[in-house]
Amino acid sequence: VVAMAAVVTMAATGDKIGDFDVVTARHIAVVNDAGALIVGLGATDNGDGLVLTKSAKGKDLVRLSATVNDHGTVTTYQPNGKESVTLSATMDGEGTVTTYQPNGKELVNLTTTVGGNGGFVQVYNKTGESIAQMYADEYGNGVVYAGNRKGKGRTLQPGP
């Protein structure tokens, strides 16, 4: 009630400064001088926290949220609205980073191997085909693959 009175007082006097110990809201919108939404605080459909920043032109810039498995996720966007970089987690909870080309296709993916043997790096060409991989095999050995755009390539594995 005190907070409501302070808001009403601020609105009535035109004063734009307020000091509060606690503010409770379902959504908070920050707008620029033109009235365009540039920061939004709220909740996802699943009830998880959400922070969204936008450019003055209304384009998404950064989204902080959660995955369906309650892992944090950060996504940055390109001016064309497509994802630029995503930091998130796999279904098993390991970290993953994906970068994207301007056309929205994956460029580089840093994650874990299936089965959790170690790290996995995958590089894609401009058409979205995987052309290089580096990962740990089931014994913990390093494996490197390089291929051409038609899927033909070679795998280098340690050993005699």
Phi and psi in radians as a Rosetta constraint file:
Dihedral C 1 N 2 CA 2 C 2 CIRCULARHARMONIC -1.098 0.35
Dihedral N 2 CA 2 C 2 N 3 CIRCULARHARMONIC -0.736 0.35
Dihedral C 2 N 3 CA 3 C 3 CIRCULARHARMONIC -1.100 0.35
Dihedral N 3 CA 3 C 3 N 4 CIRCULARHARMONIC -0.730 0.35
Dihedral C 3 N 4 CA 4 C 4 CIRCULARHARMONIC -1.070 0.35
Dihedral N 4 CA 4 C 4 N 5 CIRCULARHARMONIC -0.721 0.35
Dihedral C 4 N 5 CA 5 C 5 CIRCULARHARMONIC -1.108 0.35
Dihedral N 5 CA 5 C 5 N 6 CIRCULARHARMONIC -0.676 0.35
Dihedral C 5 N 6 CA 6 C 6 CIRCULARHARMONIC -1.154 0.35
Dihedral N 6 CA 6 C 6 N 7 CIRCULARHARMONIC -0.700 0.35
Dihedral C 6 N 7 CA 7 C 7 CIRCULARHARMONIC -1.138 0.35
Dihedral N 7 CA 7 C 7 N 8 CIRCULARHARMONIC -0.783 0.35
Dihedral C 7 N 8 CA 8 C 8 CIRCULARHARMONIC -1.076 0.35
Dihedral N 8 CA 8 C 8 N 9 CIRCULARHARMONIC -0.748 0.35
Dihedral C 8 N 9 CA 9 C 9 CIRCULARHARMONIC -1.084 0.35
Dihedral N 9 CA 9 C 9 N 10 CIRCULARHARMONIC -0.767 0.35
Dihedral C 9 N 10 CA 10 C 10 CIRCULARHARMONIC -1.087 0.35
Dihedral N 10 CA 10 C 10 N 11 CIRCULARHARMONIC -0.740 0.35
Dihedral C 10 N 11 CA 11 C 11 CIRCULARHARMONIC -1.152 0.35
Dihedral N 11 CA 11 C 11 N 12 CIRCULARHARMONIC -0.692 0.35
Dihedral C 11 N 12 CA 12 C 12 CIRCULARHARMONIC -1.250 0.35
Dihedral N 12 CA 12 C 12 N 13 CIRCULARHARMONIC -0.586 0.35
Dihedral C 12 N 13 CA 13 C 13 CIRCULARHARMONIC -1.635 0.35
Dihedral N 13 CA 13 C 13 N 14 CIRCULARHARMONIC -0.238 0.35
Dihedral C 13 N 14 CA 14 C 14 CIRCULARHARMONIC 1.434 0.35
Dihedral N 14 CA 14 C 14 N 15 CIRCULARHARMONIC -0.006 0.35
Dihedral C 14 N 15 CA 15 C 15 CIRCULARHARMONIC -1.175 0.35
Dihedral N 15 CA 15 C 15 N 16 CIRCULARHARMONIC 2.348 0.35
Dihedral C 15 N 16 CA 16 C 16 CIRCULARHARMONIC -1.912 0.35
Dihedral N 16 CA 16 C 16 N 17 CIRCULARHARMONIC 0.266 0.35
Dihedral C 16 N 17 CA 17 C 17 CIRCULARHARMONIC -2.028 0.35
Dihedral N 17 CA 17 C 17 N 18 CIRCULARHARMONIC 2.314 0.35
Dihedral C 17 N 18 CA 18 C 18 CIRCULARHARMONIC -2.496 0.35
Dihedral N 18 CA 18 C 18 N 19 CIRCULARHARMONIC 2.498 0.35
Dihedral C 18 N 19 CA 19 C 19 CIRCULARHARMONIC -2.079 0.35
Dihedral N 19 CA 19 C 19 N 20 CIRCULARHARMONIC 2.208 0.35
Dihedral C 19 N 20 CA 20 C 20 CIRCULARHARMONIC -2.374 0.35
Dihedral N 20 CA 20 C 20 N 21 CIRCULARHARMONIC 2.565 0.35
Dihedral C 20 N 21 CA 21 C 21 CIRCULARHARMONIC -1.414 0.35
Dihedral N 21 CA 21 C 21 N 22 CIRCULARHARMONIC -0.654 0.35
Dihedral C 21 N 22 CA 22 C 22 CIRCULARHARMONIC -2.483 0.35
Dihedral N 22 CA 22 C 22 N 23 CIRCULARHARMONIC 2.349 0.35
Dihedral C 22 N 23 CA 23 C 23 CIRCULARHARMONIC -2.193 0.35
Dihedral N 23 CA 23 C 23 N 24 CIRCULARHARMONIC 2.216 0.35
Dihedral C 23 N 24 CA 24 C 24 CIRCULARHARMONIC -2.043 0.35
Dihedral N 24 CA 24 C 24 N 25 CIRCULARHARMONIC 2.229 0.35
Dihedral C 24 N 25 CA 25 C 25 CIRCULARHARMONIC -2.644 0.35
Dihedral N 25 CA 25 C 25 N 26 CIRCULARHARMONIC 2.682 0.35
Dihedral C 25 N 26 CA 26 C 26 CIRCULARHARMONIC -1.393 0.35
Dihedral N 26 CA 26 C 26 N 27 CIRCULARHARMONIC -0.616 0.35
Dihedral C 26 N 27 CA 27 C 27 CIRCULARHARMONIC -2.508 0.35
Dihedral N 27 CA 27 C 27 N 28 CIRCULARHARMONIC 2.535 0.35
Dihedral C 27 N 28 CA 28 C 28 CIRCULARHARMONIC -2.244 0.35
Dihedral N 28 CA 28 C 28 N 29 CIRCULARHARMONIC 2.266 0.35
Dihedral C 28 N 29 CA 29 C 29 CIRCULARHARMONIC -2.081 0.35
Dihedral N 29 CA 29 C 29 N 30 CIRCULARHARMONIC 2.266 0.35
Dihedral C 29 N 30 CA 30 C 30 CIRCULARHARMONIC -1.905 0.35
Dihedral N 30 CA 30 C 30 N 31 CIRCULARHARMONIC 2.237 0.35
Dihedral C 30 N 31 CA 31 C 31 CIRCULARHARMONIC -2.040 0.35
Dihedral N 31 CA 31 C 31 N 32 CIRCULARHARMONIC 2.717 0.35
Dihedral C 31 N 32 CA 32 C 32 CIRCULARHARMONIC -1.521 0.35
Dihedral N 32 CA 32 C 32 N 33 CIRCULARHARMONIC -3.071 0.35
Dihedral C 32 N 33 CA 33 C 33 CIRCULARHARMONIC -1.059 0.35
Dihedral N 33 CA 33 C 33 N 34 CIRCULARHARMONIC -0.443 0.35
Dihedral C 33 N 34 CA 34 C 34 CIRCULARHARMONIC -1.470 0.35
Dihedral N 34 CA 34 C 34 N 35 CIRCULARHARMONIC -0.070 0.35
Dihedral C 34 N 35 CA 35 C 35 CIRCULARHARMONIC 1.540 0.35
Dihedral N 35 CA 35 C 35 N 36 CIRCULARHARMONIC 0.085 0.35
Dihedral C 35 N 36 CA 36 C 36 CIRCULARHARMONIC -1.451 0.35
Dihedral N 36 CA 36 C 36 N 37 CIRCULARHARMONIC 2.403 0.35
Dihedral C 36 N 37 CA 37 C 37 CIRCULARHARMONIC -1.112 0.35
Dihedral N 37 CA 37 C 37 N 38 CIRCULARHARMONIC 2.177 0.35
Dihedral C 37 N 38 CA 38 C 38 CIRCULARHARMONIC -2.091 0.35
Dihedral N 38 CA 38 C 38 N 39 CIRCULARHARMONIC -0.366 0.35
Dihedral C 38 N 39 CA 39 C 39 CIRCULARHARMONIC -2.465 0.35
Dihedral N 39 CA 39 C 39 N 40 CIRCULARHARMONIC 2.287 0.35
Dihedral C 39 N 40 CA 40 C 40 CIRCULARHARMONIC -2.173 0.35
Dihedral N 40 CA 40 C 40 N 41 CIRCULARHARMONIC 2.328 0.35
Dihedral C 40 N 41 CA 41 C 41 CIRCULARHARMONIC -2.080 0.35
Dihedral N 41 CA 41 C 41 N 42 CIRCULARHARMONIC 2.295 0.35
Dihedral C 41 N 42 CA 42 C 42 CIRCULARHARMONIC -3.035 0.35
Dihedral N 42 CA 42 C 42 N 43 CIRCULARHARMONIC -2.569 0.35
Dihedral C 42 N 43 CA 43 C 43 CIRCULARHARMONIC -2.322 0.35
Dihedral N 43 CA 43 C 43 N 44 CIRCULARHARMONIC 2.617 0.35
Dihedral C 43 N 44 CA 44 C 44 CIRCULARHARMONIC -1.344 0.35
Dihedral N 44 CA 44 C 44 N 45 CIRCULARHARMONIC 3.067 0.35
Dihedral C 44 N 45 CA 45 C 45 CIRCULARHARMONIC -1.070 0.35
Dihedral N 45 CA 45 C 45 N 46 CIRCULARHARMONIC -0.464 0.35
Dihedral C 45 N 46 CA 46 C 46 CIRCULARHARMONIC -1.482 0.35
Dihedral N 46 CA 46 C 46 N 47 CIRCULARHARMONIC -0.066 0.35
Dihedral C 46 N 47 CA 47 C 47 CIRCULARHARMONIC 1.588 0.35
Dihedral N 47 CA 47 C 47 N 48 CIRCULARHARMONIC 0.109 0.35
Dihedral C 47 N 48 CA 48 C 48 CIRCULARHARMONIC -1.445 0.35
Dihedral N 48 CA 48 C 48 N 49 CIRCULARHARMONIC 2.752 0.35
Dihedral C 48 N 49 CA 49 C 49 CIRCULARHARMONIC -1.147 0.35
Dihedral N 49 CA 49 C 49 N 50 CIRCULARHARMONIC 2.632 0.35
Dihedral C 49 N 50 CA 50 C 50 CIRCULARHARMONIC -2.513 0.35
Dihedral N 50 CA 50 C 50 N 51 CIRCULARHARMONIC 2.275 0.35
Dihedral C 50 N 51 CA 51 C 51 CIRCULARHARMONIC -2.187 0.35
Dihedral N 51 CA 51 C 51 N 52 CIRCULARHARMONIC 2.235 0.35
Dihedral C 51 N 52 CA 52 C 52 CIRCULARHARMONIC -2.288 0.35
Dihedral N 52 CA 52 C 52 N 53 CIRCULARHARMONIC 2.221 0.35
Dihedral C 52 N 53 CA 53 C 53 CIRCULARHARMONIC -1.942 0.35
Dihedral N 53 CA 53 C 53 N 54 CIRCULARHARMONIC 2.534 0.35
Dihedral C 53 N 54 CA 54 C 54 CIRCULARHARMONIC -2.282 0.35
Dihedral N 54 CA 54 C 54 N 55 CIRCULARHARMONIC 2.735 0.35
Dihedral C 54 N 55 CA 55 C 55 CIRCULARHARMONIC -1.358 0.35
Dihedral N 55 CA 55 C 55 N 56 CIRCULARHARMONIC 2.963 0.35
Dihedral C 55 N 56 CA 56 C 56 CIRCULARHARMONIC -1.079 0.35
Dihedral N 56 CA 56 C 56 N 57 CIRCULARHARMONIC -0.384 0.35
Dihedral C 56 N 57 CA 57 C 57 CIRCULARHARMONIC -1.548 0.35
Dihedral N 57 CA 57 C 57 N 58 CIRCULARHARMONIC 0.035 0.35
Dihedral C 57 N 58 CA 58 C 58 CIRCULARHARMONIC 1.554 0.35
Dihedral N 58 CA 58 C 58 N 59 CIRCULARHARMONIC 0.123 0.35
Dihedral C 58 N 59 CA 59 C 59 CIRCULARHARMONIC -1.470 0.35
Dihedral N 59 CA 59 C 59 N 60 CIRCULARHARMONIC 2.453 0.35
Dihedral C 59 N 60 CA 60 C 60 CIRCULARHARMONIC -1.099 0.35
Dihedral N 60 CA 60 C 60 N 61 CIRCULARHARMONIC 2.385 0.35
Dihedral C 60 N 61 CA 61 C 61 CIRCULARHARMONIC -1.936 0.35
Dihedral N 61 CA 61 C 61 N 62 CIRCULARHARMONIC -0.998 0.35
Dihedral C 61 N 62 CA 62 C 62 CIRCULARHARMONIC -2.451 0.35
Dihedral N 62 CA 62 C 62 N 63 CIRCULARHARMONIC 2.448 0.35
Dihedral C 62 N 63 CA 63 C 63 CIRCULARHARMONIC -2.252 0.35
Dihedral N 63 CA 63 C 63 N 64 CIRCULARHARMONIC 2.168 0.35
Dihedral C 63 N 64 CA 64 C 64 CIRCULARHARMONIC -1.924 0.35
Dihedral N 64 CA 64 C 64 N 65 CIRCULARHARMONIC 2.188 0.35
Dihedral C 64 N 65 CA 65 C 65 CIRCULARHARMONIC -2.726 0.35
Dihedral N 65 CA 65 C 65 N 66 CIRCULARHARMONIC -2.636 0.35
Dihedral C 65 N 66 CA 66 C 66 CIRCULARHARMONIC -2.431 0.35
Dihedral N 66 CA 66 C 66 N 67 CIRCULARHARMONIC 2.697 0.35
Dihedral C 66 N 67 CA 67 C 67 CIRCULARHARMONIC -1.439 0.35
Dihedral N 67 CA 67 C 67 N 68 CIRCULARHARMONIC 3.039 0.35
Dihedral C 67 N 68 CA 68 C 68 CIRCULARHARMONIC -1.147 0.35
Dihedral N 68 CA 68 C 68 N 69 CIRCULARHARMONIC -0.343 0.35
Dihedral C 68 N 69 CA 69 C 69 CIRCULARHARMONIC -1.727 0.35
Dihedral N 69 CA 69 C 69 N 70 CIRCULARHARMONIC 0.341 0.35
Dihedral C 69 N 70 CA 70 C 70 CIRCULARHARMONIC 1.144 0.35
Dihedral N 70 CA 70 C 70 N 71 CIRCULARHARMONIC 0.605 0.35
Dihedral C 70 N 71 CA 71 C 71 CIRCULARHARMONIC -1.808 0.35
Dihedral N 71 CA 71 C 71 N 72 CIRCULARHARMONIC 2.533 0.35
Dihedral C 71 N 72 CA 72 C 72 CIRCULARHARMONIC -1.186 0.35
Dihedral N 72 CA 72 C 72 N 73 CIRCULARHARMONIC 2.624 0.35
Dihedral C 72 N 73 CA 73 C 73 CIRCULARHARMONIC -2.523 0.35
Dihedral N 73 CA 73 C 73 N 74 CIRCULARHARMONIC 2.461 0.35
Dihedral C 73 N 74 CA 74 C 74 CIRCULARHARMONIC -2.203 0.35
Dihedral N 74 CA 74 C 74 N 75 CIRCULARHARMONIC 2.275 0.35
Dihedral C 74 N 75 CA 75 C 75 CIRCULARHARMONIC -2.240 0.35
Dihedral N 75 CA 75 C 75 N 76 CIRCULARHARMONIC 2.285 0.35
Dihedral C 75 N 76 CA 76 C 76 CIRCULARHARMONIC -1.864 0.35
Dihedral N 76 CA 76 C 76 N 77 CIRCULARHARMONIC 2.666 0.35
Dihedral C 76 N 77 CA 77 C 77 CIRCULARHARMONIC -2.122 0.35
Dihedral N 77 CA 77 C 77 N 78 CIRCULARHARMONIC 2.631 0.35
Dihedral C 77 N 78 CA 78 C 78 CIRCULARHARMONIC -1.470 0.35
Dihedral N 78 CA 78 C 78 N 79 CIRCULARHARMONIC 2.841 0.35
Dihedral C 78 N 79 CA 79 C 79 CIRCULARHARMONIC -1.004 0.35
Dihedral N 79 CA 79 C 79 N 80 CIRCULARHARMONIC -0.427 0.35
Dihedral C 79 N 80 CA 80 C 80 CIRCULARHARMONIC -1.438 0.35
Dihedral N 80 CA 80 C 80 N 81 CIRCULARHARMONIC 0.042 0.35
Dihedral C 80 N 81 CA 81 C 81 CIRCULARHARMONIC 1.600 0.35
Dihedral N 81 CA 81 C 81 N 82 CIRCULARHARMONIC -0.157 0.35
Dihedral C 81 N 82 CA 82 C 82 CIRCULARHARMONIC -1.472 0.35
Dihedral N 82 CA 82 C 82 N 83 CIRCULARHARMONIC 2.724 0.35
Dihedral C 82 N 83 CA 83 C 83 CIRCULARHARMONIC -1.079 0.35
Dihedral N 83 CA 83 C 83 N 84 CIRCULARHARMONIC 2.531 0.35
Dihedral C 83 N 84 CA 84 C 84 CIRCULARHARMONIC -1.893 0.35
Dihedral N 84 CA 84 C 84 N 85 CIRCULARHARMONIC -0.917 0.35
Dihedral C 84 N 85 CA 85 C 85 CIRCULARHARMONIC -2.487 0.35
Dihedral N 85 CA 85 C 85 N 86 CIRCULARHARMONIC 2.413 0.35
Dihedral C 85 N 86 CA 86 C 86 CIRCULARHARMONIC -2.197 0.35
Dihedral N 86 CA 86 C 86 N 87 CIRCULARHARMONIC 2.239 0.35
Dihedral C 86 N 87 CA 87 C 87 CIRCULARHARMONIC -1.965 0.35
Dihedral N 87 CA 87 C 87 N 88 CIRCULARHARMONIC 2.148 0.35
Dihedral C 87 N 88 CA 88 C 88 CIRCULARHARMONIC -2.717 0.35
Dihedral N 88 CA 88 C 88 N 89 CIRCULARHARMONIC -2.626 0.35
Dihedral C 88 N 89 CA 89 C 89 CIRCULARHARMONIC -2.468 0.35
Dihedral N 89 CA 89 C 89 N 90 CIRCULARHARMONIC 2.660 0.35
Dihedral C 89 N 90 CA 90 C 90 CIRCULARHARMONIC -1.321 0.35
Dihedral N 90 CA 90 C 90 N 91 CIRCULARHARMONIC 3.069 0.35
Dihedral C 90 N 91 CA 91 C 91 CIRCULARHARMONIC -1.062 0.35
Dihedral N 91 CA 91 C 91 N 92 CIRCULARHARMONIC -0.496 0.35
Dihedral C 91 N 92 CA 92 C 92 CIRCULARHARMONIC -1.537 0.35
Dihedral N 92 CA 92 C 92 N 93 CIRCULARHARMONIC -0.034 0.35
Dihedral C 92 N 93 CA 93 C 93 CIRCULARHARMONIC 1.664 0.35
Dihedral N 93 CA 93 C 93 N 94 CIRCULARHARMONIC 0.063 0.35
Dihedral C 93 N 94 CA 94 C 94 CIRCULARHARMONIC -1.401 0.35
Dihedral N 94 CA 94 C 94 N 95 CIRCULARHARMONIC 2.619 0.35
Dihedral C 94 N 95 CA 95 C 95 CIRCULARHARMONIC -1.179 0.35
Dihedral N 95 CA 95 C 95 N 96 CIRCULARHARMONIC 2.646 0.35
Dihedral C 95 N 96 CA 96 C 96 CIRCULARHARMONIC -2.583 0.35
Dihedral N 96 CA 96 C 96 N 97 CIRCULARHARMONIC 2.462 0.35
Dihedral C 96 N 97 CA 97 C 97 CIRCULARHARMONIC -2.242 0.35
Dihedral N 97 CA 97 C 97 N 98 CIRCULARHARMONIC 2.277 0.35
Dihedral C 97 N 98 CA 98 C 98 CIRCULARHARMONIC -2.263 0.35
Dihedral N 98 CA 98 C 98 N 99 CIRCULARHARMONIC 2.301 0.35
Dihedral C 98 N 99 CA 99 C 99 CIRCULARHARMONIC -1.910 0.35
Dihedral N 99 CA 99 C 99 N 100 CIRCULARHARMONIC 2.650 0.35
Dihedral C 99 N 100 CA 100 C 100 CIRCULARHARMONIC -2.206 0.35
Dihedral N 100 CA 100 C 100 N 101 CIRCULARHARMONIC 2.662 0.35
Dihedral C 100 N 101 CA 101 C 101 CIRCULARHARMONIC -1.384 0.35
Dihedral N 101 CA 101 C 101 N 102 CIRCULARHARMONIC 2.883 0.35
Dihedral C 101 N 102 CA 102 C 102 CIRCULARHARMONIC -0.995 0.35
Dihedral N 102 CA 102 C 102 N 103 CIRCULARHARMONIC -0.463 0.35
Dihedral C 102 N 103 CA 103 C 103 CIRCULARHARMONIC -1.430 0.35
Dihedral N 103 CA 103 C 103 N 104 CIRCULARHARMONIC -0.008 0.35
Dihedral C 103 N 104 CA 104 C 104 CIRCULARHARMONIC 1.635 0.35
Dihedral N 104 CA 104 C 104 N 105 CIRCULARHARMONIC -0.150 0.35
Dihedral C 104 N 105 CA 105 C 105 CIRCULARHARMONIC -1.376 0.35
Dihedral N 105 CA 105 C 105 N 106 CIRCULARHARMONIC 2.626 0.35
Dihedral C 105 N 106 CA 106 C 106 CIRCULARHARMONIC -1.084 0.35
Dihedral N 106 CA 106 C 106 N 107 CIRCULARHARMONIC 2.527 0.35
Dihedral C 106 N 107 CA 107 C 107 CIRCULARHARMONIC -1.964 0.35
Dihedral N 107 CA 107 C 107 N 108 CIRCULARHARMONIC -0.911 0.35
Dihedral C 107 N 108 CA 108 C 108 CIRCULARHARMONIC -2.461 0.35
Dihedral N 108 CA 108 C 108 N 109 CIRCULARHARMONIC 2.441 0.35
Dihedral C 108 N 109 CA 109 C 109 CIRCULARHARMONIC -2.250 0.35
Dihedral N 109 CA 109 C 109 N 110 CIRCULARHARMONIC 2.166 0.35
Dihedral C 109 N 110 CA 110 C 110 CIRCULARHARMONIC -1.979 0.35
Dihedral N 110 CA 110 C 110 N 111 CIRCULARHARMONIC 2.085 0.35
Dihedral C 110 N 111 CA 111 C 111 CIRCULARHARMONIC -2.716 0.35
Dihedral N 111 CA 111 C 111 N 112 CIRCULARHARMONIC -2.642 0.35
Dihedral C 111 N 112 CA 112 C 112 CIRCULARHARMONIC -2.052 0.35
Dihedral N 112 CA 112 C 112 N 113 CIRCULARHARMONIC 2.802 0.35
Dihedral C 112 N 113 CA 113 C 113 CIRCULARHARMONIC -1.283 0.35
Dihedral N 113 CA 113 C 113 N 114 CIRCULARHARMONIC 2.755 0.35
Dihedral C 113 N 114 CA 114 C 114 CIRCULARHARMONIC -1.110 0.35
Dihedral N 114 CA 114 C 114 N 115 CIRCULARHARMONIC 2.273 0.35
Dihedral C 114 N 115 CA 115 C 115 CIRCULARHARMONIC 1.621 0.35
Dihedral N 115 CA 115 C 115 N 116 CIRCULARHARMONIC -0.099 0.35
Dihedral C 115 N 116 CA 116 C 116 CIRCULARHARMONIC 1.208 0.35
Dihedral N 116 CA 116 C 116 N 117 CIRCULARHARMONIC 0.582 0.35
Dihedral C 116 N 117 CA 117 C 117 CIRCULARHARMONIC -1.314 0.35
Dihedral N 117 CA 117 C 117 N 118 CIRCULARHARMONIC -0.324 0.35
Dihedral C 117 N 118 CA 118 C 118 CIRCULARHARMONIC 2.746 0.35
Dihedral N 118 CA 118 C 118 N 119 CIRCULARHARMONIC -2.848 0.35
Dihedral C 118 N 119 CA 119 C 119 CIRCULARHARMONIC -1.291 0.35
Dihedral N 119 CA 119 C 119 N 120 CIRCULARHARMONIC 2.773 0.35
Dihedral C 119 N 120 CA 120 C 120 CIRCULARHARMONIC -2.513 0.35
Dihedral N 120 CA 120 C 120 N 121 CIRCULARHARMONIC 2.184 0.35
Dihedral C 120 N 121 CA 121 C 121 CIRCULARHARMONIC -2.082 0.35
Dihedral N 121 CA 121 C 121 N 122 CIRCULARHARMONIC 2.289 0.35
Dihedral C 121 N 122 CA 122 C 122 CIRCULARHARMONIC -2.302 0.35
Dihedral N 122 CA 122 C 122 N 123 CIRCULARHARMONIC 2.302 0.35
Dihedral C 122 N 123 CA 123 C 123 CIRCULARHARMONIC -2.017 0.35
Dihedral N 123 CA 123 C 123 N 124 CIRCULARHARMONIC 2.386 0.35
Dihedral C 123 N 124 CA 124 C 124 CIRCULARHARMONIC -1.995 0.35
Dihedral N 124 CA 124 C 124 N 125 CIRCULARHARMONIC 2.651 0.35
Dihedral C 124 N 125 CA 125 C 125 CIRCULARHARMONIC -1.520 0.35
Dihedral N 125 CA 125 C 125 N 126 CIRCULARHARMONIC -3.090 0.35
Dihedral C 125 N 126 CA 126 C 126 CIRCULARHARMONIC -1.136 0.35
Dihedral N 126 CA 126 C 126 N 127 CIRCULARHARMONIC -0.354 0.35
Dihedral C 126 N 127 CA 127 C 127 CIRCULARHARMONIC -1.599 0.35
Dihedral N 127 CA 127 C 127 N 128 CIRCULARHARMONIC 0.003 0.35
Dihedral C 127 N 128 CA 128 C 128 CIRCULARHARMONIC 1.598 0.35
Dihedral N 128 CA 128 C 128 N 129 CIRCULARHARMONIC 0.192 0.35
Dihedral C 128 N 129 CA 129 C 129 CIRCULARHARMONIC -1.610 0.35
Dihedral N 129 CA 129 C 129 N 130 CIRCULARHARMONIC 2.426 0.35
Dihedral C 129 N 130 CA 130 C 130 CIRCULARHARMONIC -1.211 0.35
Dihedral N 130 CA 130 C 130 N 131 CIRCULARHARMONIC 2.136 0.35
Dihedral C 130 N 131 CA 131 C 131 CIRCULARHARMONIC -2.045 0.35
Dihedral N 131 CA 131 C 131 N 132 CIRCULARHARMONIC -0.211 0.35
Dihedral C 131 N 132 CA 132 C 132 CIRCULARHARMONIC -2.657 0.35
Dihedral N 132 CA 132 C 132 N 133 CIRCULARHARMONIC 2.468 0.35
Dihedral C 132 N 133 CA 133 C 133 CIRCULARHARMONIC -2.455 0.35
Dihedral N 133 CA 133 C 133 N 134 CIRCULARHARMONIC 2.575 0.35
Dihedral C 133 N 134 CA 134 C 134 CIRCULARHARMONIC -2.474 0.35
Dihedral N 134 CA 134 C 134 N 135 CIRCULARHARMONIC 2.232 0.35
Dihedral C 134 N 135 CA 135 C 135 CIRCULARHARMONIC -2.785 0.35
Dihedral N 135 CA 135 C 135 N 136 CIRCULARHARMONIC 2.990 0.35
Dihedral C 135 N 136 CA 136 C 136 CIRCULARHARMONIC -1.714 0.35
Dihedral N 136 CA 136 C 136 N 137 CIRCULARHARMONIC 2.317 0.35
Dihedral C 136 N 137 CA 137 C 137 CIRCULARHARMONIC -1.419 0.35
Dihedral N 137 CA 137 C 137 N 138 CIRCULARHARMONIC -3.072 0.35
Dihedral C 137 N 138 CA 138 C 138 CIRCULARHARMONIC -1.127 0.35
Dihedral N 138 CA 138 C 138 N 139 CIRCULARHARMONIC -0.277 0.35
Dihedral C 138 N 139 CA 139 C 139 CIRCULARHARMONIC -1.742 0.35
Dihedral N 139 CA 139 C 139 N 140 CIRCULARHARMONIC 0.018 0.35
Dihedral C 139 N 140 CA 140 C 140 CIRCULARHARMONIC 1.531 0.35
Dihedral N 140 CA 140 C 140 N 141 CIRCULARHARMONIC 0.177 0.35
Dihedral C 140 N 141 CA 141 C 141 CIRCULARHARMONIC -1.500 0.35
Dihedral N 141 CA 141 C 141 N 142 CIRCULARHARMONIC 2.631 0.35
Dihedral C 141 N 142 CA 142 C 142 CIRCULARHARMONIC -1.376 0.35
Dihedral N 142 CA 142 C 142 N 143 CIRCULARHARMONIC 2.417 0.35
Dihedral C 142 N 143 CA 143 C 143 CIRCULARHARMONIC -2.257 0.35
Dihedral N 143 CA 143 C 143 N 144 CIRCULARHARMONIC 2.346 0.35
Dihedral C 143 N 144 CA 144 C 144 CIRCULARHARMONIC -2.220 0.35
Dihedral N 144 CA 144 C 144 N 145 CIRCULARHARMONIC 2.303 0.35
Dihedral C 144 N 145 CA 145 C 145 CIRCULARHARMONIC -2.157 0.35
Dihedral N 145 CA 145 C 145 N 146 CIRCULARHARMONIC 2.388 0.35
Dihedral C 145 N 146 CA 146 C 146 CIRCULARHARMONIC -2.306 0.35
Dihedral N 146 CA 146 C 146 N 147 CIRCULARHARMONIC 2.313 0.35
Dihedral C 146 N 147 CA 147 C 147 CIRCULARHARMONIC -2.402 0.35
Dihedral N 147 CA 147 C 147 N 148 CIRCULARHARMONIC 2.897 0.35
Dihedral C 147 N 148 CA 148 C 148 CIRCULARHARMONIC -1.597 0.35
Dihedral N 148 CA 148 C 148 N 149 CIRCULARHARMONIC -3.139 0.35
Dihedral C 148 N 149 CA 149 C 149 CIRCULARHARMONIC -1.188 0.35
Dihedral N 149 CA 149 C 149 N 150 CIRCULARHARMONIC -0.199 0.35
Dihedral C 149 N 150 CA 150 C 150 CIRCULARHARMONIC -1.713 0.35
Dihedral N 150 CA 150 C 150 N 151 CIRCULARHARMONIC 0.107 0.35
Dihedral C 150 N 151 CA 151 C 151 CIRCULARHARMONIC 1.531 0.35
Dihedral N 151 CA 151 C 151 N 152 CIRCULARHARMONIC 0.107 0.35
Dihedral C 151 N 152 CA 152 C 152 CIRCULARHARMONIC -1.676 0.35
Dihedral N 152 CA 152 C 152 N 153 CIRCULARHARMONIC 2.315 0.35
Dihedral C 152 N 153 CA 153 C 153 CIRCULARHARMONIC -2.934 0.35
Dihedral N 153 CA 153 C 153 N 154 CIRCULARHARMONIC -2.924 0.35
Dihedral C 153 N 154 CA 154 C 154 CIRCULARHARMONIC -2.310 0.35
Dihedral N 154 CA 154 C 154 N 155 CIRCULARHARMONIC 2.619 0.35
Dihedral C 154 N 155 CA 155 C 155 CIRCULARHARMONIC -1.992 0.35
Dihedral N 155 CA 155 C 155 N 156 CIRCULARHARMONIC 2.286 0.35
Dihedral C 155 N 156 CA 156 C 156 CIRCULARHARMONIC -1.822 0.35
Dihedral N 156 CA 156 C 156 N 157 CIRCULARHARMONIC 2.150 0.35
Dihedral C 156 N 157 CA 157 C 157 CIRCULARHARMONIC -2.166 0.35
Dihedral N 157 CA 157 C 157 N 158 CIRCULARHARMONIC 2.595 0.35
Dihedral C 157 N 158 CA 158 C 158 CIRCULARHARMONIC -1.222 0.35
Dihedral N 158 CA 158 C 158 N 159 CIRCULARHARMONIC 2.694 0.35
Dihedral C 158 N 159 CA 159 C 159 CIRCULARHARMONIC 2.579 0.35
Dihedral N 159 CA 159 C 159 N 160 CIRCULARHARMONIC 3.084 0.35
